[in-house]
Amino acid sequence: MKIKRIMCAIGLCLSLGIPGAEAHAQLVETIPKSNAKVQVLPEKVRIEFDGNLITIGDERTNLIIVRDSQGNQIDQNDSIVGGARLTISLKPVRTTGRIHVNYRVVSEDGHPIEGDYFFTVVGSVSAKAVTTPAAKKTITCIKTKKKIKVTAMNPRCASGWRMI
């Protein structure tokens, strides 16, 4: 009888689980998406988790570092936390190839989470460089070879742009 009670108590404890064992925040979205191929370097990179991120005063507890295929840091070191999202601006640089996004955040349960992912830029200029008139006066459409003033992306040229 005593052994049955002990076995029942052990079974009950195991079925209830261990108190205080909470799951850490999980990555739910990245923009650009992991392994995506994009025509131009975006102006920002954003990652989102399934729980809020903790900020501690002015300390940089949550950060993203973005590097181009040559290993050059191309982010503007201005990570912004908004609830479960972390966003960083990218420099308006001309780059192609594999982009490495590295992140470190602190989830609301107090545990640090580190990870990384990649996306690829297949075009030749940043979105900001294309849409900023001060960057260059004209650009050439790679597909049509037509020169136009830099004011906005021309939808008739899906292949991309080349600065001249």
N, C-alpha and C positions, 0 to 999 in steps of 0.2 A: 504494500500500500504506500509506503514511504517513497519507494523508487518511482512509482507511477506519478506521484505528486511532483517529484523533482523533474521527471521527464516532461510533464505537462508545463511546468514553469519554464523550463528551457525552451520548449516549443513555442510557448506564448511570447517569450522575449525575442526569439528569432523571427517570428512572424510580424512583430511590430517594427522591426528594424532598429537601427542605431540612431538615437536622438542626436540632433545637431549636425548630421552628415548631409550638408546641402550641396547641390550641384553648382559648379562655377558657371559663370556666364558663357554662353556659346555664341560664336560668330554666326549671324543669320544672313547678312548681306554685305557685299562689297561693290563699290562703284568706282571704276569699271569692274566688271565681274572677273573672277579668277579665270585665267587662261583665255580671256577675251582678246580679240583682234580689233583694234580701233584704228581709224584713218588718221586721226590727229591726237596729239597729247592733250588730255583734258585739262581744264583750268584747276580742278580739284579732284582729290581722292577722298572717298568716304567709306567708313566701315561702320557696321551696326551690329549690336549684340542683343540678346534676348532679355537683358536686364540693364539697369542704369549703371553708369560708370561713376567712380568716386573721384572727386577732386579734393586736394588738400592744400588750401591756401593758394599761394603762388607757385608751388612746386609743380614740376612737369611730371606728374604721375602717369599721364596718358599721352602717348606720342606715336606719331607715324613718321617713318623715314622712307623716302622714295629715292631710288637710285636708277640711273639709266644703264644701258648695256655696257658702258665703259666703267661703271662704278661711281660716277659723279653724282653727288647729292643734288636732286633737282626740285626738292620741295622748298618752300619758303619759311620753314621752321615756325609755323604759326598754327599749330594744332588747336582746334576748338572743340570742346566737349559740349554736347547738348543732349542730356538724358542718356540714352543708350547709343548715341552716335558720336563718332569722332571724325572730324573733317580737317584736311590740310590743303592749302593752296600750292599749286605747282608754278615754277618759274616758266615764263614764256620762252622756252628754248626750242631749238630745232633738234629733234632727235628721232631716231627710229630704232627698232629692235625691242628686245625684252626688257620690261620695266619691273623692278623688284620693289615690292611694298612690304616693309617690315613694321610691325606694330607691337606696342607694349601698353597694356591697359590694366587698371585695377577695377575689378568688378565690385558690385555693392556688398558682396560677402567678404570683401577685404583681400581677396587673393589676386595676385598678379597673373595676367594671361599674356603670353607672347606667341607670336606667329608671323607668318609671312605668306605672300602669294605673288603671282606674276601676271602681267598682261603684256600684250605686244602692240607697239605702234608700227603700223605698216605704211603710213603716209610719211611726209617729210617735214611738216611744220606743226607748231602748236596751234590750238584753236585761237588763242589770244593773238598770235602773230598774224594769222589770216584775217581776223576781224578788226585788227587795230590799224587804222589808216596810217598812223605815224611809222609803222614798221617799215614799209616800203611803199613806193608810189604805185607800182604795177606788179602784177603777178602773171604767170603764164600757166594756162591750163595744160597739164601734161597730155590729156587725151585729145583736145581739139587744137592745141598749139596757139590759141588765141590769147592776146594780152588784154587784161582788164584792170581797172582801178581797184585798189583794195578797199572794199567797203563791207562786203559780206560774202559768204560762200555762194558760189554759183551752182545751183542744183543741176545744171546741164553738164557739169563736169564732175562725174562721180569718181574719177580716178585720183583726183587730188590736185594740188597746186605746187608750183615751183616758184620760189622767190627769185626775182631778177634785179 
